[in-house]
Amino acid sequence: MAFLRIVVNSVALYLCLTSAAVVEKRDVNTDAKGKVGSSCDGNDECGPELCCFRPNVTAGTVCGNLGEASQSCSNVTLEEHSPTQNANEPSCREDEEAEGTTAKPYSPPYNGACPCKTGLVCDFGEKNRKQRD
């Protein structure tokens, strides 16, 4: 009888430890990616539908949502950033050109805003298109 009690207690202890380890592992995996406003060093540190960006010159980089239609956006990463400022703030738009334009990994951080969600493209306005042509 004592042997049976030891076996039952051992099984119960094993089940408790196993379930606690599974819950702990699940919590670690969900917290692995940053949420909106979390500090980040690269886009791979942010969760799905998020990117790492620097909101302004004096701020550090944080995770933010990818741009929706008509929201501010950027396709300039901090590595590509030049000191010349764009007078027109770009916004997300939807058209044929936009298809698949943001389906790439987001690293390094972006400057000023996140890029647009899939299916949208960052529109720099008619004035900038004329200047580039």
C-alpha positions in Angstrom: 0.0 0.0 0.0 2.8 2.4 0.8 4.4 1.6 -2.5 1.2 2.5 -4.4 0.9 5.8 -2.4 4.5 6.7 -3.5 3.8 5.9 -7.1 0.6 8.0 -7.1 2.4 10.9 -5.4 5.3 10.7 -7.9 2.9 10.8 -10.9 1.0 13.7 -9.4 4.3 15.6 -8.8 5.5 14.9 -12.3 2.2 16.2 -13.8 2.4 19.4 -11.8 6.0 20.1 -12.8 5.3 19.3 -16.4 2.3 21.6 -16.6 4.1 24.4 -14.8 7.0 24.1 -17.3 4.6 24.2 -20.3 2.9 27.3 -19.0 6.3 29.0 -18.3 7.5 28.2 -21.8 4.3 29.6 -23.4 4.7 32.8 -21.4 8.3 33.2 -22.5 7.4 32.7 -26.2 4.5 35.3 -26.1 6.8 37.9 -24.5 9.6 37.3 -26.9 8.4 39.9 -29.4 7.9 43.6 -28.5 4.5 45.3 -28.3 3.6 48.9 -29.4 5.8 51.3 -27.4 8.4 48.6 -26.4 12.0 49.5 -26.9 13.7 47.8 -29.8 17.0 47.7 -31.7 15.7 46.1 -34.9 12.5 45.1 -36.6 12.9 41.4 -35.7 12.4 42.4 -32.0 8.8 43.6 -32.7 5.7 41.4 -33.0 3.6 40.7 -36.1 2.2 43.8 -37.9 4.7 45.9 -36.0 8.0 47.5 -37.0 10.9 49.2 -35.1 11.2 52.9 -35.8 12.5 56.2 -34.3 9.6 58.6 -33.9 11.9 61.7 -33.9 15.5 62.6 -33.7 15.7 62.9 -29.9 13.8 59.6 -29.2 15.0 56.1 -29.1 13.6 53.3 -31.3 10.3 51.7 -30.3 7.9 49.2 -31.8 4.9 50.7 -33.6 2.1 49.6 -35.9 2.5 49.3 -39.6 0.8 52.2 -41.5 -2.9 52.1 -42.4 -4.4 54.0 -45.3 -3.7 57.8 -44.9 -1.4 57.4 -41.9 2.1 58.6 -41.8 4.7 56.2 -43.2 8.3 55.8 -44.0 10.4 53.6 -46.2 13.7 55.1 -45.0 15.7 53.0 -42.5 18.1 54.7 -40.1 21.0 53.3 -42.2 19.7 55.1 -45.3 18.7 58.3 -43.5 20.2 61.5 -44.8 20.0 65.0 -43.1 17.8 66.5 -45.9 14.2 66.6 -44.6 11.2 65.9 -46.8 8.7 68.8 -46.7 5.8 66.5 -47.6 5.0 63.9 -45.1 4.1 60.7 -47.0 1.0 58.6 -46.3 -0.1 55.1 -47.1 -2.1 54.5 -50.3 -3.6 51.4 -52.1 -3.0 50.7 -55.8 -1.5 48.2 -58.2 2.1 49.4 -57.4 1.5 48.7 -53.7 1.0 44.9 -54.1 3.8 43.1 -52.2 5.9 46.2 -51.5 6.1 45.6 -47.8 6.4 41.8 -47.8 10.0 41.9 -46.6 11.7 41.6 -43.2 11.9 44.9 -41.3 15.4 45.5 -40.2 17.1 47.9 -39.4 14.7 50.4 -37.7 12.8 52.9 -39.8 13.1 56.7 -39.4 10.0 58.7 -38.4 7.3 56.1 -38.9 6.7 52.5 -39.8 6.2 51.4 -43.5 2.7 50.6 -44.7 0.9 47.3 -44.2 0.9 44.8 -47.0 -1.2 46.0 -49.9 -0.4 49.7 -49.3 2.6 51.7 -50.5 4.1 54.9 -49.0 3.0 57.8 -51.2 5.4 60.7 -51.2 3.0 62.9 -53.1 2.9 64.3 -56.6 5.4 67.1 -55.9 8.2 64.6 -55.0 7.5 62.5 -58.1 8.0 65.5 -60.3 11.2 66.4 -58.5 12.6 62.8 -59.0 11.7 62.8 -62.8 
